[in-house]
Amino acid sequence: MSEKARIRWLCRRGMKELDVLLERFVSIEYDDLDEREQTGLRELVEMEDPDLYALVMGRMEPETAVHADLLSRIRQFQRPQGTAR
């Protein structure tokens, strides 16, 4: 199993909101992430749902700059197309 496929599998969450957002992000952005970002994404998707959801919603502060950057990019996928970033 490729690392991308493994990450996509880990994106299958107990929370549908996270499923949709993370799977879409990985499908579109994963190949453009550098190794450090791919590692950071893997760390994020290995978190428990409540913690990851709190991070994505901005209710909890990320532990690393890599996580902060990734979460910012992930949040862009929440916005409807055509809205300001």
ChimeraX attribute file (.defattr): number of C-alpha atoms within 10 A of each C-alpha:
attribute: neighborCount
match mode: 1-to-1
recipient: residues
	/A:1	5
	/A:2	7
	/A:3	11
	/A:4	15
	/A:5	12
	/A:6	11
	/A:7	21
	/A:8	20
	/A:9	13
	/A:10	17
	/A:11	23
	/A:12	15
	/A:13	16
	/A:14	11
	/A:15	12
	/A:16	10
	/A:17	11
	/A:18	18
	/A:19	17
	/A:20	15
	/A:21	17
	/A:22	25
	/A:23	19
	/A:24	16
	/A:25	19
	/A:26	20
	/A:27	13
	/A:28	10
	/A:29	12
	/A:30	18
	/A:31	11
	/A:32	10
	/A:33	14
	/A:34	10
	/A:35	10
	/A:36	10
	/A:37	16
	/A:38	20
	/A:39	13
	/A:40	21
	/A:41	20
	/A:42	18
	/A:43	12
	/A:44	21
	/A:45	19
	/A:46	13
	/A:47	12
	/A:48	11
	/A:49	15
	/A:50	11
	/A:51	14
	/A:52	19
	/A:53	16
	/A:54	13
	/A:55	20
	/A:56	24
	/A:57	13
	/A:58	14
	/A:59	11
	/A:60	12
	/A:61	12
	/A:62	19
	/A:63	9
	/A:64	10
	/A:65	10
	/A:66	16
	/A:67	19
	/A:68	17
	/A:69	13
	/A:70	19
	/A:71	20
	/A:72	15
	/A:73	15
	/A:74	18
	/A:75	17
	/A:76	15
	/A:77	14
	/A:78	15
	/A:79	11
	/A:80	8
	/A:81	9
	/A:82	6
	/A:83	7
	/A:84	7
	/A:85	9
